[in-house]
């Protein structure tokens, strides 16, 4: 059995639902095939301000405003001795509605976004596993999909969008995945009920808490229903390999013991979920698209979660790729050169966030940088809130190179994979 549609989207997470919604709003016929049934668990709960613009474009913003998700106005940092920084309020840098964002339970947010795609005319099939992307020569022409309640069928399309997350079909088929040589990190996390929460404007702040010796850091993300997500990130070798006891719970509490900023926050709380692990997770594909196909979200690449950029990158990649697909239909051109048009500007933004992630891990003093260049504090802030798809921020990097040299930090190593 064979059917047809303009665009097939493999995966119904934030990147898939974003691109599908935008394409359907432009009058294209779009089908999403999602192997799971929503709601389903996913990590990556914290948004940064510039996610606002993708939400606004799809029309999901009004639903977010009416949701139960915790409002996030700021981020705070806690050093290895447990000393808390002054809250960093997004609105102080950019007095705009976008400066208030959210902490989301991903099972609920992802379902909200997928249902929104349905409401905008996207045909969504859950419990449908895509077994293969169909190629004729080098051109992707559809997929073979197996619904849970029926036989495998073929769905033909002009474009296949791979938004299937880290289990991506295309990246492995063509050997496109390249692991980040500097960011070989891992994470262990769980959830707590009744953990300490700030009040008022600070209630929804993401807190980044260093461990002693700066071996790693904890995220502390307050969610609704009195739940807090608390996880530790560190080098993969340190966190998961060189341990007498490699049980996730043992690893987690060994790191809690080294984090005076975490201990008092969870001491009266009750753990309400299992311990979870994610290993060596920073990577990207060598290319974002080919003839008749495109990778978005984690199917293209994933960046260390230090600055909570995951949802921004997922939804922005979906939004930017949508523009090239819309243009492809207008020109009847589904070639690699057409579908990769969004790749270079997207990678530039992704690399700007990566740069600040590496500066944090390498020990560059942001305090010293801002003191030396106070007029550039706003541009540093722009990167932290996700306003990274503009060239103005590139003035920062030569000056950070100078400070690295002053501090005796080796030169920054950029990633070369994925350059169009």
Secondary structure as GFF3:
##gff-version 3
##sequence-region A 1 420
A	DSSP	beta_strand	2	4	.	.	.	ID=ss1
A	DSSP	beta_strand	7	10	.	.	.	ID=ss2
A	DSSP	alpha_helix	14	25	.	.	.	ID=ss3
A	DSSP	beta_strand	30	34	.	.	.	ID=ss4
A	DSSP	three_ten_helix	49	51	.	.	.	ID=ss5
A	DSSP	alpha_helix	52	58	.	.	.	ID=ss6
A	DSSP	alpha_helix	61	65	.	.	.	ID=ss7
A	DSSP	beta_strand	70	72	.	.	.	ID=ss8
A	DSSP	beta_strand	74	78	.	.	.	ID=ss9
A	DSSP	beta_strand	88	89	.	.	.	ID=ss10
A	DSSP	alpha_helix	90	93	.	.	.	ID=ss11
A	DSSP	three_ten_helix	97	99	.	.	.	ID=ss12
A	DSSP	beta_strand	101	103	.	.	.	ID=ss13
A	DSSP	alpha_helix	106	119	.	.	.	ID=ss14
A	DSSP	beta_strand	123	126	.	.	.	ID=ss15
A	DSSP	beta_strand	128	136	.	.	.	ID=ss16
A	DSSP	beta_strand	139	147	.	.	.	ID=ss17
A	DSSP	beta_strand	152	156	.	.	.	ID=ss18
A	DSSP	beta_strand	159	162	.	.	.	ID=ss19
A	DSSP	three_ten_helix	165	167	.	.	.	ID=ss20
A	DSSP	alpha_helix	169	173	.	.	.	ID=ss21
A	DSSP	beta_strand	177	179	.	.	.	ID=ss22
A	DSSP	beta_strand	185	193	.	.	.	ID=ss23
A	DSSP	three_ten_helix	200	202	.	.	.	ID=ss24
A	DSSP	beta_strand	206	210	.	.	.	ID=ss25
A	DSSP	three_ten_helix	212	214	.	.	.	ID=ss26
A	DSSP	beta_strand	216	222	.	.	.	ID=ss27
A	DSSP	beta_strand	227	235	.	.	.	ID=ss28
A	DSSP	alpha_helix	236	236	.	.	.	ID=ss29
A	DSSP	pi_helix	237	241	.	.	.	ID=ss30
A	DSSP	alpha_helix	248	256	.	.	.	ID=ss31
A	DSSP	alpha_helix	260	266	.	.	.	ID=ss32
A	DSSP	beta_strand	270	271	.	.	.	ID=ss33
A	DSSP	beta_strand	276	278	.	.	.	ID=ss34
A	DSSP	beta_strand	283	285	.	.	.	ID=ss35
A	DSSP	beta_strand	289	290	.	.	.	ID=ss36
A	DSSP	beta_strand	293	295	.	.	.	ID=ss37
A	DSSP	three_ten_helix	297	299	.	.	.	ID=ss38
A	DSSP	beta_strand	301	302	.	.	.	ID=ss39
A	DSSP	three_ten_helix	305	307	.	.	.	ID=ss40
A	DSSP	alpha_helix	310	331	.	.	.	ID=ss41
A	DSSP	alpha_helix	336	339	.	.	.	ID=ss42
A	DSSP	alpha_helix	343	362	.	.	.	ID=ss43
A	DSSP	alpha_helix	366	372	.	.	.	ID=ss44
A	DSSP	three_ten_helix	374	376	.	.	.	ID=ss45
A	DSSP	alpha_helix	377	385	.	.	.	ID=ss46
A	DSSP	three_ten_helix	391	394	.	.	.	ID=ss47
A	DSSP	alpha_helix	395	407	.	.	.	ID=ss48
###
